[in-house]
């Protein structure tokens, strides 16, 4: 089974706007989990400063820190531990599947 690797992690299409029948595919994408973990590692704990041209209408910086940036892109839904656990699970699944396929699929004998 293959799927568009750019759409289902949420890079191009907002995952909540997808049809419910294919929305579950985001959970199978290793790109989603690695992208979310990377962004959490990079942005968590950062503080941004705004100059006078970046100030919002209400007189404040629109994205004041990394937590707000993560929330604005829905990258704070799962914790870092959940991201790494999902990646580990996907790796284990592929290892088991490759073992099963290599072990139980008949190979053509060499002539």
N, C-alpha and C positions, 0 to 999 in steps of 0.2 A: 504494500500500500504506500503510495507516495502522495504527498500533498504539497501545495505551494508553500515553500519555506519562508517566503517573505510576508504572506498574508496572515497565517495563523498564529505566529508569535505576537502579532499586534504592531508590527513595524509600519504597515501601510493602512490597514483597516482597523478601526476601533473594534475590539473583540466583543463588546457588548452590543454592537449594531449588527453582528452576524446573525443569520438564521439559526434558530435553536437547534436544528438538526445537525449542523456542522460546528456549533460553538464548542462542543466537547473536544474537538481536535486540538484546541490550544493546550490541553493537559498532556498531550503526547509529544509536544514539540520541545526538543532539547534547547532550541534557540530561545524560546520564551523564558525558560528557567535560567539559562546562563545570562541572558540579557538583563533579566530582573535582578539577579544576584550581583552582576557587575555594577549596575547602577546603584544598588543599595550600598555596596562597598565604597563607591566613588563619592556619592552625594550625602550620605548620612553624616551629620555633624558639621557640615559646611555652613558658613554664614556669608551671605552675599551683601555687598554694598551697592547702593544705587546713587548715581549722580543726579543732578537736577533735571536732566532730560528723560530719565527713566522713571521718575516718580509718578505714581498712579494718580488718578483724578482725586482720590480721597487723601492724598498727601503722604502715602506710604509706599514702600517698595513692593511691587506685585509679588515677587518671589524673594522672600527675606532669607530663607535658609534652605538647606538640602531636603529637609522633610517636606516642606511645602512643594518643592519641585517634584519629588517622588509622588506625592499625592495628586498633583495636577496631571500627571501622566498615568495614574493608576498603577504605579510600580511598587506600591507599599501594601498590596493585598496580602501577600504571603511573606513570612519572615525569611531571613537569610538561611536559617536552619532548614526550613521547608524547601527552599530552592535547592540546596545541596542534597537533601534527601531525595527529592524528585530526580535530580540528575544522576545520583547513585542508583536509584531504582531503574531508570532508563538504561544505564550502562549494564546493570545486572541482567535485565530483560534481554538485551541484545546478545550478551555473552551466552546465556542459556539457549536462546534461539539458534545461535550459530553452532553451539555444541550439538543440539538436537538435529539440526539439518545436516551437519557433517557426519554425525554418527549413524543416523537411521536412513538417510537417502542412499540408495544403491548407486555406486559408482560404476561407470563403464570400465571393464577391464582393458588394459593396454594390450595391443596386439604385437 
